[in-house]
Amino acid sequence: MRDRFGAVLTASMSVLAVETAIGAIVYFVWRQTLESPGFLYDPLGVILLILISPFMAVAGAVLAAMLSIGVVMPLLVVAG
């Protein structure tokens, strides 16, 4: 039974990761279609983004795991 929960959690996390990637691509394309996108990059901002991005990825993974556990696991338990 435990292996089934692990498989469902892995599948749920994978779907969330794919949805996030698709959303990021759609957001990027949408920003490119704006008449005046206003992409003014500050070099310090880019450096900070590079330094902070690993922590943001870990925080996103933890949040996705909590969402999967909080939504998918109860549904799996109810389903039997």
Contacts in CASP RR format, 6 or more apart in sequence:
PFRMAT RR
TARGET T0000
AUTHOR 0000-0000-0000
METHOD contacts of the structure
MODEL  1
MRDRFGAVLTASMSVLAVETAIGAIVYFVWRQTLESPGFLYDPLGVILLI
LISPFMAVAGAVLAAMLSIGVVMPLLVVAG
4 76 0 8 1.000
5 73 0 8 1.000
5 76 0 8 1.000
8 72 0 8 1.000
8 73 0 8 1.000
8 76 0 8 1.000
9 65 0 8 1.000
9 68 0 8 1.000
9 69 0 8 1.000
9 72 0 8 1.000
9 73 0 8 1.000
12 68 0 8 1.000
12 71 0 8 1.000
12 72 0 8 1.000
13 61 0 8 1.000
13 64 0 8 1.000
13 65 0 8 1.000
13 68 0 8 1.000
16 64 0 8 1.000
16 67 0 8 1.000
16 68 0 8 1.000
17 64 0 8 1.000
20 64 0 8 1.000
31 37 0 8 1.000
31 39 0 8 1.000
END
